[in-house]
Amino acid sequence: MNWLTPLGFLGLISLVVLIIIYIIKPNYQNKIISSTFVWKLSLKYKKKSIPINRLRNILIFICQMLILALSSLMLVGPYIDTDTTDVKEHVLIIDASASMLAETGGVTRFEEAVDTAYADVKTLLEKEDTRLSIILAADKASFVVRGADSSSLEQVKDALDALCDGDTACTEGVADLTGAIELAEEITAYTEGAAVTLYTDTSYADPDRVKVKKIGDINDFNAAILDVRAVNVENYYRFEIDVACYGRNSNVRVYFDLSGVNDELLNMSFTEDVSCVNGEVKTICFGKVLEEEIDINVVEDISVYAFNNAHAHIEERDSLDGDNSFYLYGGRQQPLRIQYKSSKPNNYFGTALIVLRDKLKYRWNIDFVEVMPEEEAATDGFDIYIFEHEMPTVLPTDGVVILANPDKAPAGAGFMIGGELRLGEETSLSAGDPHRITNMLSPSGITVTRYREITSSDGYENLLYCNGKPVMIAKNDTEAKIAVMSFSLNYSNLALLLDFPLMMYNIIEYYMPSTLTEHVFEVGDKISLNCRGEELELVGGNIDTVITEFPTELTLSEHGVYTTMYTTLSGNAEESFFVRIPRAESNIHPTEDALINPIFLGTEGTTDIFLLYYLAMALVALLFAEWWLYTREQY
């Protein structure tokens, strides 16, 4: 017999209380009263009924004792475990989530779960007609053993030992418990009387027909840095750090380090003691706060508008080490140097880039340099070069080149330019090949009155046409990144449309894509990587690989700092990001309301017998019996 809530046995103290009440209950005392015939006669009958009254009182006492005992048992919630009664097929599921890496006495919960499962395997396989399967619920559920019988005990042991040898099979992410249940269903849905056991550190209020074996010590303690955020407040950063404790209340000292702060590249360090209540998240802040943000308390008022990385960490002796440290990157905008040279300068390109500067401020620090017509334009040292009307003799080779209304084709540009065609009236453009540069543009709304014919060579894509002739082409390869627009903005409405800043945005995104969309991920997240070069090297954790196809998606299985390294036309570059343990896994005493069950075929031998209904019927019967005995009182 098993118990749902063993603390209910405290209700048995009521039995002791009842006995004490009977002990101290006052008895009748002899009194001297006047004697009459009627009184003597009644006393005669009273004496005759004393033996029956004593028996009745004893029965009432027994009923009361049984009523209190049954009430206590109902609080305990007794049930008969029938998982091993006539069960021929067993499915064991081992939880391999990050919280199962919590240690007690140098042994992780995952190792304890494996040992417990093996002890059960030896017991179950003592019966020759018993079969069992073991499922590992890691980041992706899989069978460790399937259809083992009594002759396979050694193979099962080897398979379980392999889970803890070397690199543990336990994930640092979230367990695929849903997938594990689906795998178990492949057996339970087609096998009469199958049973499922889950080895986990999660407590379920209603596990239904799955038997849950709780792993872990109730006294385990974990302190965690759950999150670090850099919030932009009027162009300054406020750092918000989420801290929590699980298992008990504790005072935690948080260390916070900033490196490469502002243009002076300063280093800053702070500490703050945080009083954590079990299970509650506390947030501490460093940096700027607005007057209207009255609910935000700042520990240190610091002025940080740029940083290389932030590091928050704690030095607690707890059960789970992987969440004691947190890194934050992406606090410094990459410089984007743009040179504009025109023989007839205008504000079109400058205005469009001013519009984009605010949109791209979290990624790029745009430095727009305009070269006067009489000055010589640079051919190196910039990320983007814009030449309008008058073309340079030699094209730059270390950045993106935009040629607007070229009067000639620079040497090695790979295209030829013809004479100017005057249309006499506004003529709408038409779309060419689908391309990221013209994404979201409306070519039919763009008109020109003059343009130059382009004859392109291999490597260029035709993006826009006028009267069937290409007027915008683009090229992107290892040797050159060139966009050519063969009409003047002075003879087009493009500069007056939202399409123009959108086109400039698309050009930046196409030729200079962001390597990362974010700088913090959780284990198991899909991470999208892009590159401004031909290949990217990714280093961190157990990863050291070179990626050549972009954009690409990957999933990382270990927490920690990862660094991307690549080569652009202007030199070498690198960016880092942090992969954390999912914050929900820091709670090493998780509780859930219900557990999703697999589909079972049949019910015999698989459902526990709960005795609450039967105890309730017995309790009603005893209450009726006590009432009836009270009504039988003799005088």
C-alpha positions, -999 to +999 in steps of 0.1 A: +000+000+000+012+035-008+003+070+004-003+102-015+002+125+014+021+108+043+018+139+064-018+130+069-007+104+095-004+134+119-042+131+122-036+099+143-027+122+172-065+127+176-066+091+190-044+101+218-065+132+224-097+111+226-081+087+251-070+116+273-105+131+272-119+097+284-093+096+312-100+130+326-138+128+320-155+133+355-176+103+369-209+105+387-206+113+425-228+098+453-253+123+467-275+120+498-311+125+486-345+119+501-358+083+497-392+074+483-407+042+470-406+054+434-370+065+436-360+031+450-379+013+423-362+034+396-328+027+412-336-010+410-342-008+373-311+014+369-288-011+385-302-038+362-292-018+331-256-010+342-239-040+324-256-030+291-246+006+295-210-003+300-210-024+269-227+004+250-201+029+262-172+006+252-188+002+217-192+040+214-155+045+223-144+019+198-165+036+171-150+070+179-115+056+177-123+040+144-139+072+131-107+092+139-084+065+125-104+064+092-104+102+090-066+102+093-063+075+066-085+096+043-061+125+048-032+102+038-048+091+006-040+054+006-038+034-027-027+000-037+000+000-063-009-025-090+018-015-115+036-048-110+004-069-108+001-091-139+021-065-159+041-080-188+054-049-204+071-020-186+083+013-200+108+033-179+113+070-188+144+088-174+142+126-172+174+141-187+166+178-183+192+204-171+178+204-135+187+167-133+224+178-134+219+191-098+243+174-075+240+160-040+272+146-024+289+146-058+262+125-074+239+141-100+202+135-100+206+120-134+230+094-121+207+087-092+178+082-117+199+058-138+209+038-107+172+037-094+161+026-129+186-002-129+176-014-095+140-016-108+152-034-139+168-062-119+136-067-100+113-066-130+134-089-151+133-116-124+101-128-141+109-146-173+077-134-191+084-097-184+097-073-211+108-037-206+119-006-226+139+024-214+134+059-229+157+088-224+139+121-223+168+144-233+166+173-258+151+147-281+135+116-267+150+082-278+149+046-268+179+034-248+166-002-246+135-017-263+119-050-257+145-064-232+137-096-213+154-116-185+181-127-208+191-091-216+200-079-181+237-074-189+230-055-221+206-033-203+232-026-176+258-017-203+233+007-219+225+024-187+262+027-177+269+043-211+245+071-202+267+083-174+301+075-189+322+103-203+300+131-216+267+125-198+236+119-219+218+145-197+210+176-217+216+212-205+182+221-219+146+212-215+137+175-216+115+163-245+090+147-222+062+149-247+084+130-272+091+104-245+054+099-239+048+095-276+075+068-278+060+051-247+026+052-265+041+030-293+042+003-267+013+010-243-013+016-270-008-019-285+001-039-254-025-051-229-016-042-193+015-021-199+029+001-171+049+033-174+073+047-148+089+081-149+121+090-130+122+127-125+128+156-101+094+171-109+065+167-085+031+161-102-002+167-084-019+143-108+004+119-126-027+098-135-017+063-147+021+070-149+040+060-119+064+088-109+095+081-089+108+113-073+145+119-077+165+144-056+169+155-021+143+179-007+172+198+010+190+206-023+197+243-028+203+263-059+210+300-065+209+313-101+214+343-123+183+339-144+187+368-168+207+399-176+192+426-198+206+459-212+177+483-215+183+515-235+172+545-215+177+578-235+208+563-252+223+550-220+221+514-207+204+502-176+214+466-166+187+445-150+198+413-133+173+386-123+184+365-093+166+336-076+170+309-050+153+275-048+152+252-018+155+278+009+158+315+016+193+329+013+214+360+010+233+360-023+261+383-033+260+392-069+291+403-087+287+425-118+316+433-142+316+456-172+345+457-197+352+481-225+329+508-212+323+538-234+349+552-257+375+551-229+372+513-228+370+514-190+364+484-167+339+486-139+330+462-111+302+462-086+288+439-059+253+437-043+239+415-016+204+402-025+180+387+000+162+360-019+130+343-008+126+307-019+112+306-054+109+343-059+128+363-085+146+395-074+158+421-099+187+445-092+196+473-115+227+493-125+226+523-147+200+549-157+164+553-146+137+577-158+118+599-134+086+582-143+100+548-135+093+551-098+091+514-093+127+508-104+155+510-078+190+515-091+219+501-071+245+522-089+238+552-111+263+547-139+265+563-174+272+536-199+264+542-236+287+514-249+303+483-236+321+452-249+306+427-225+288+424-192+293+395-167+271+388-137+280+359-115+276+345-080+299+323-059+274+300-041+280+264-031+248+251-046+236+220-064+237+234-100+267+253-113+256+260-149+234+290-139+258+308-116+272+330-144+257+351-172+274+370-200+259+398-221+273+410-255+262+434-282+266+466-262+288+483-287+276+494-321+298+484-350+311+514-370+297+517-405+317+542-424+301+555-456+317+578-481+297+598-506+313+615-536+294+633-563+303+658-590+268+674-584+261+668-547+226+665-534+210+656-500+192+625-512+217+598-500+225+618-468+188+622-459+181+585-465+210+574-443+199+598-415+165+581-416+182+547-413+206+558-386+179+556-359+165+523-372+199+507-372+213+524-341+214+492-321+236+476-348+256+502-366+271+535-357+268+552-391+296+577-400+286+595-432+315+613-449+308+636-479+337+644-502+336+677-520+336+677-558+371+692-560+385+667-535+399+632-542+377+603-529+393+576-509+394+541-523+400+522-490+391+525-454+353+526-458+325+500-456+303+516-483+313+538-511+288+559-530+299+575-563+274+596-582+277+609-618+315+610-620+331+576-615+365+568-601+391+553-623+397+523-601+370+508-578+376+502-541+381+466-531+375+466-494+338+476-492+304+478-509+303+501-540+272+519-551+274+536-585+246+561-592+241+574-628+277+565-638+292+585-667+315+556-674+323+520-663+353+519-639+381+495-648+373+460-638+336+468-629+324+441-652+298+460-671+296+486-699+276+518-699+260+534-730+248+569-738+219+587-721+184+581-733+159+609-728+123+596-727+105+630-728+079+618-702+079+600-669+082+563-675+075+537-648+100+510-640+093+473-639+107+445-616+135+423-627+148+392-609+134+388-573+161+401-551+166+412-515+176+447-526+142+453-543+123+435-515+091+455-506+098+481-533+070+491-558+088+494-591+057+506-609+055+536-587+091+547-596+094+568-627+124+582-647+127+606-676+164+598-684+186+567-680+217+551-695+218+517-711+238+490-692+254+460-707+263+437-679+286+407-678+284+375-658+279+378-621+253+407-622+216+403-616+191+426-633+169+441-606+149+469-623+140+476-659+128+506-680+112+498-713+127+463-712+163+476-705+181+470-672+185+502-652+196+486-619+220+457-615+238+441-586+267+418-580+279+400-548+309+377-548+342+372-532+359+398-554+333+426-556+301+438-541+286+464-565+252+479-570+246+500-601+217+524-607+219+538-643+196+568-638+200+601-620+179+608-589+175+643-603+155+628-632+135+604-611+109+605-583+127+577-564+144+601-539+109+615-529+095+580-521+098+558-491+112+533-515+146+550-515+155+547-478+140+512-480+162+504-509+193+517-490+183+496-460+180+465-482+214+472-497+230+474-462+211+442-451+221+424-483+258+432-484+264+436-447+240+413-429+240+410-391+259+379-380+235+375-351+199+386-345+204+384-307+233+379-283+216+357-257+200+323-264+188+293-244+201+258-249+179+242-275+171+275-293+174+278-330+202+302-337+204+320-371+239+330-383+248+351-413+281+364-425+296+393-444+324+370-456+326+338-474+330+316-443+325+318-406+343+299-378+322+292-347+341+283-315+327+275-280+316+246-258+323+215-278+320+233-311+348+243-334+334+244-369+335+264-402+302+274-418+301+283-455+264+285-463+244+315-452+220+322-436+222+290-416+204+277-385+218+256-357+210+244-322+236+243-295+234+218-266+259+233-242+257+266-222+285+291-224+302+318-245+305+312-283+325+333-307+321+338-344+351+348-365+351+358-401+369+379-427+353+408-446+366+429-474+379+454-449+396+428-425+390+403-397+360+405-374+344+386-345+313+386-324+303+367-293+271+355-278+260+336-247+239+304-245+223+299-211+206+271-193+168+276-197+157+297-167+129+272-158+156+245-152+172+266-124+142+256-103+155+223-089+122+217-070+097+220-099+060+212-095+034+205-121-003+201-119-007+171-143+013+148-164+004+140-199-002+102-202+003+079-231-027+060-245-031+026-228-047-004-243-070-020-216-070-012-179-064-044-160-032-044-140-023-008-149-045+014-127-038+020-090-066+012-066-075+043-046-092+034-012-107+068-005-142+058-017-142+026+005-129+045+035-157+071+031-183+043+031-168+028+062-168+062+079-205+068+072-213+033+086-194+040+118-210+074+122-244+058+119-234+030+144-223+056+169-255+075+166-276+044+170-257+034+201-263+068+216-301+064+210-300+030+229-291+047+262-309+029+292-322+048+322 
